[in-house]
Amino acid sequence: MEVTAVATQGRYDSSDWVSRYMLLYSDTGQAWKQFRQDDGSLWDKFVGNTNSEAVVHNKLSHSVRTRFLRFIPLEWNPSGWLGVRLEVYGCSFKSDVADFDGRSSLLYRFNQKSMSTVKDVISLRFKSRQAEGVLLHGEGQRGDYITLELHRGKLALYLNLGELRFSSSRVAVTVGSLLDDQHWHSVVIERFNKQVNLTVDSHTQHFQTKGEGDSLEVDYELSFGGIPLPGKPGTFLRKNFHGCIENLNYNGIHIIDLAKRRKPQIYSVKTPHDQGEPATSTMCAEC
């Protein structure tokens, strides 16, 4: 669910209430994360009650998508004891999740030979225990490419527009750290011509890519979770992503939703000893 606010009240007809608390949340019920403000700072100053009957509401500065919520009392009535009635406000959250096992990738194949765009918006959420792994890759014959991958627990974006001299035009932007912490992280890539914004968990890095053109030209397909080697089924160029990807959106196209509905644009590539497709679910429980 998506949590937007919390309300507390003391124990009925008593001297028991909590006057200050903090919130933790988790997708597994085992690894917990403390609520942070919009600027990334930890927040343990939720104001609670001063008596047992009044209801105190705390609206979160930003919503939290989670399966579990933990309430940690920090201060309470010194003349009484711990007592709380708790209500959580929020809404249901539609989630399309793919579970990647480190040996597979999803391919989104275009209707035409190549896709040329001057504007791109790519968004997703991911969580992983592995510090290395390709999330997204596409390339074209004229030298264009886009690669998004985890590298040493950081997120790296490589982007080139129409420049064949690879060494002089390669642009790499790295954002975040310790992103292999088994918590969900949100990613948005926004590109217009050469101007690019890479946002990870509300932290945005702006840069200008190099190259001779303003459009990104990708041939045949985009791959998610790995980079299949052409002509060698089940062989990958880089370490594959091992973890969960949620609500993967490429220019308005919901990739995982297409995979769940077994649409013909989506293909699965696995190592030779594996069969079938990456598992899709609403929980990605194995992660």
MOGISUL-V959271 format. One record per pair of residues at least 12 apart in sequence whose C-alpha atoms are under 6 Angstrom apart, sorted by the first residue. I is the first residue (numbers start at 0). J is the second residue. D is the distance in Angstrom with one decimal. If there is no record, write none. Layout:
BEGIN
I:J:D + I:J:D
END
This chain:
BEGIN
0:64:5.7 + 0:65:5.7 + 0:91:4.8 + 0:92:5.3 + 1:63:5.4 + 1:64:4.3 + 1:89:5.3 + 1:90:5.4 + 1:92:5.9 + 2:62:5.4 + 2:63:5.1 + 2:88:5.9 + 2:89:4.3 + 3:59:5.6 + 3:62:4.7 + 3:88:5.7 + 3:89:4.9 + 4:57:5.6 + 4:58:4.2 + 4:59:5.3 + 4:88:5.0 + 5:56:5.9 + 5:57:5.3 + 5:86:5.8 + 5:87:4.7 + 5:88:6.0 + 6:55:5.5 + 6:56:4.3 + 6:85:5.9 + 6:86:5.1 + 7:54:5.7 + 7:55:5.4 + 7:84:5.6 + 7:85:4.7 + 8:54:5.0 + 8:83:5.5 + 8:84:4.9 + 9:51:3.8 + 9:82:5.4 + 9:83:4.5 + 9:84:5.9 + 10:51:5.7 + 10:82:4.8 + 10:83:5.3 + 14:79:4.9 + 15:79:5.0 + 15:80:4.7 + 15:81:5.3 + 15:82:4.6 + 16:51:5.8 + 16:75:5.7 + 16:76:5.9 + 16:81:5.5 + 16:82:4.5 + 16:83:5.7 + 17:47:5.7 + 17:48:5.8 + 17:74:5.9 + 17:75:4.1 + 18:47:4.0 + 18:48:4.7 + 18:74:5.4 + 18:75:4.9 + 19:45:5.6 + 19:46:4.9 + 19:47:4.9 + 19:73:5.4 + 19:74:5.0 + 20:45:5.4 + 20:71:5.5 + 20:72:4.4 + 20:73:4.9 + 21:43:4.5 + 21:71:5.3 + 22:34:5.8 + 22:69:5.7 + 22:70:5.1 + 23:68:5.9 + 23:69:4.9 + 24:67:5.6 + 24:68:4.5 + 24:69:6.0 + 25:65:5.9 + 25:67:5.1 + 26:65:5.5 + 26:66:5.0 + 94:281:5.8 + 95:245:5.6 + 95:246:5.2 + 95:281:5.8 + 96:244:5.6 + 96:245:4.3 + 96:279:5.6 + 96:280:5.4 + 96:281:5.6 + 97:243:5.7 + 97:244:5.4 + 97:278:5.9 + 97:279:4.3 + 98:242:6.0 + 98:243:4.7 + 98:277:5.9 + 98:278:5.3 + 98:279:6.0 + 98:283:5.8 + 99:241:5.2 + 99:242:5.3 + 99:277:5.7 + 100:241:5.0 + 101:239:4.9 + 101:240:5.2 + 101:241:4.2 + 102:269:5.8 + 102:270:5.8 + 103:268:5.5 + 103:269:4.3 + 104:223:5.5 + 104:224:4.6 + 104:225:5.1 + 104:267:6.0 + 104:268:5.3 + 105:222:5.7 + 105:223:5.1 + 105:266:5.8 + 105:267:4.8 + 106:221:5.7 + 106:222:4.4 + 106:265:5.6 + 106:266:5.0 + 107:220:5.4 + 107:221:5.2 + 107:264:5.6 + 107:265:4.9 + 108:219:5.8 + 108:220:4.2 + 108:264:5.2 + 109:219:5.6 + 109:220:5.7 + 112:218:5.9 + 112:219:5.1 + 113:217:5.5 + 113:218:4.1 + 113:219:5.3 + 114:216:5.6 + 114:217:5.3 + 115:215:5.5 + 115:216:4.2 + 116:214:5.2 + 116:215:5.3 + 117:191:5.8 + 117:192:5.1 + 117:214:4.3 + 118:190:5.4 + 118:191:4.5 + 119:189:5.8 + 119:190:5.1 + 119:250:5.9 + 120:188:5.6 + 120:189:4.7 + 120:250:5.2 + 121:187:5.7 + 121:188:5.1 + 121:248:5.6 + 121:249:4.7 + 122:186:5.6 + 122:187:4.4 + 122:247:5.9 + 122:248:5.2 + 123:186:5.4 + 123:245:5.9 + 123:246:5.5 + 123:247:4.5 + 124:184:5.4 + 124:185:4.3 + 124:186:6.0 + 124:244:5.7 + 124:245:5.0 + 125:183:5.4 + 125:184:5.4 + 125:243:5.5 + 125:244:4.4 + 126:181:5.2 + 126:182:5.3 + 126:183:4.7 + 126:242:5.8 + 126:243:5.4 + 127:179:5.1 + 127:181:4.9 + 127:242:4.4 + 128:179:4.7 + 128:180:5.9 + 128:181:5.3 + 129:179:5.5 + 130:150:6.0 + 130:151:4.9 + 130:152:4.3 + 130:179:5.3 + 131:149:4.8 + 131:150:4.8 + 131:151:6.0 + 132:148:5.6 + 132:149:5.1 + 132:238:5.1 + 132:239:4.7 + 132:240:3.9 + 133:148:4.2 + 133:224:5.4 + 133:225:5.1 + 133:239:5.4 + 133:240:5.1 + 134:147:5.5 + 134:148:5.1 + 134:223:5.3 + 134:224:4.6 + 135:147:5.0 + 135:222:5.8 + 135:223:4.5 + 136:221:5.9 + 136:222:5.3 + 137:217:5.8 + 137:221:4.8 + 138:217:4.8 + 139:216:5.7 + 139:217:4.4 + 139:218:4.7 + 141:161:5.8 + 142:161:5.2 + 142:162:5.6 + 142:163:4.8 + 143:159:5.1 + 143:160:4.8 + 143:161:4.9 + 143:216:5.9 + 144:158:5.7 + 144:159:5.4 + 145:157:5.6 + 145:158:4.6 + 152:176:5.6 + 152:177:4.8 + 152:178:5.0 + 152:179:5.4 + 153:175:5.3 + 153:176:4.6 + 153:178:6.0 + 154:173:5.5 + 154:174:5.3 + 155:172:5.5 + 155:173:4.4 + 156:171:5.4 + 156:172:5.3 + 157:170:5.5 + 157:171:4.5 + 158:170:5.6 + 160:210:4.6 + 160:212:5.7 + 160:215:5.5 + 161:210:5.2 + 161:211:5.3 + 161:212:5.5 + 162:210:4.6 + 162:211:5.6 + 168:209:5.5 + 184:200:5.9 + 185:199:5.6 + 185:200:5.2 + 186:198:5.6 + 186:199:4.7 + 192:213:4.4 + 193:207:5.3 + 193:208:5.1 + 193:213:5.8 + 194:207:4.8 + 195:207:5.9 + 224:239:5.7 + 224:240:4.9 + 225:239:4.6 + 233:269:5.0 + 233:270:3.9 + 233:271:5.4
END
